[in-house]
Amino acid sequence: MTTETTAALRLHEKDTGSSDIQIVSLTQRINQLTEHLNTHVKDHSSRRGLLALVAQRRSLLDYLKRKARDRYQNILQQLQLRK
């Protein structure tokens, strides 16, 4: 997940707040926290934050699945989230 992924999912040139971009941003933060927790196993406050980010990404994905199925499928494929 890099800027190429973000650029590919933008709806327009200055897109910073669409669901697609928010999901990419959350996924990057989730991956960083996951790596952090692999080395700092007892960091429970970061684990709580990670769970909150995962829940937020889940609700954004659910919204996108309801509103724009094609964009939802594209995001799952680009970010390799499931299936």
DRENDRENBA-364623 format. One record per residue (C-alpha): residue number from 1; y, z, x. Coordinates in nm, 3 decimals. Each point is the difference from the previous one (the first is absolute). Layout:
BEGIN
PT|volum|Y|Z|X
PT|NUM|Y|Z|X
...
! end
This chain:
BEGIN
PT|volum|Y|Z|X
PT|1|0.000|0.000|0.000
PT|2|0.305|-0.122|0.169
PT|3|0.322|-0.171|-0.083
PT|4|-0.194|-0.321|-0.069
PT|5|-0.179|0.175|-0.286
PT|6|0.327|0.135|-0.133
PT|7|0.167|-0.339|0.030
PT|8|-0.290|-0.171|-0.177
PT|9|0.019|0.236|-0.297
PT|10|0.377|-0.006|-0.051
PT|11|0.114|-0.144|-0.329
PT|12|0.333|-0.113|0.146
PT|13|0.182|0.018|0.332
PT|14|0.161|0.342|-0.047
PT|15|-0.291|0.162|-0.183
PT|16|-0.033|0.365|0.100
PT|17|-0.091|0.177|-0.322
PT|18|-0.259|-0.202|-0.187
PT|19|-0.336|0.160|-0.068
PT|20|-0.162|-0.229|0.255
PT|21|0.225|0.113|0.285
PT|22|-0.026|0.366|-0.103
PT|23|-0.380|-0.025|0.011
PT|24|0.013|-0.153|0.349
PT|25|0.233|0.275|0.119
PT|26|-0.216|0.274|-0.149
PT|27|-0.313|-0.152|0.153
PT|28|0.160|0.003|0.345
PT|29|0.097|0.367|-0.041
PT|30|-0.348|0.086|-0.132
PT|31|-0.163|-0.163|0.304
PT|32|0.230|0.191|0.237
PT|33|-0.074|0.332|-0.169
PT|34|-0.372|-0.072|0.002
PT|35|0.010|-0.054|0.377
PT|36|0.205|0.319|0.040
PT|37|-0.250|0.201|-0.202
PT|38|-0.291|-0.129|0.207
PT|39|0.143|0.185|0.300
PT|40|0.165|0.292|-0.184
PT|41|-0.274|0.106|-0.236
PT|42|0.163|0.328|-0.108
PT|43|0.336|-0.152|-0.099
PT|44|-0.032|0.077|-0.370
PT|45|0.362|-0.077|-0.092
PT|46|-0.035|-0.354|0.132
PT|47|-0.326|-0.035|-0.193
PT|48|0.182|0.100|-0.318
PT|49|0.269|-0.259|0.073
PT|50|-0.268|-0.261|0.061
PT|51|-0.158|0.071|-0.338
PT|52|0.340|-0.036|-0.168
PT|53|0.055|-0.337|0.169
PT|54|-0.344|-0.121|-0.104
PT|55|0.070|0.102|-0.361
PT|56|0.336|-0.178|0.005
PT|57|-0.157|-0.318|0.139
PT|58|-0.274|0.022|-0.263
PT|59|0.254|0.016|-0.283
PT|60|0.196|-0.295|0.144
PT|61|-0.322|-0.200|0.026
PT|62|-0.089|0.087|-0.359
PT|63|0.345|-0.114|-0.113
PT|64|-0.032|-0.326|0.189
PT|65|-0.349|-0.056|-0.141
PT|66|0.140|0.031|-0.354
PT|67|0.314|-0.211|0.054
PT|68|-0.092|-0.268|0.254
PT|69|-0.372|-0.045|0.059
PT|70|0.045|-0.282|0.256
PT|71|0.237|0.207|0.219
PT|72|-0.243|0.293|-0.029
PT|73|-0.290|-0.213|0.125
PT|74|0.218|-0.139|0.280
PT|75|0.094|0.350|0.118
PT|76|-0.361|0.118|-0.002
PT|77|-0.096|-0.300|0.208
PT|78|0.292|0.027|0.246
PT|79|-0.040|0.374|0.058
PT|80|-0.381|-0.004|-0.024
PT|81|0.006|0.301|-0.230
PT|82|-0.322|-0.057|-0.193
PT|83|-0.278|-0.239|-0.089
! end
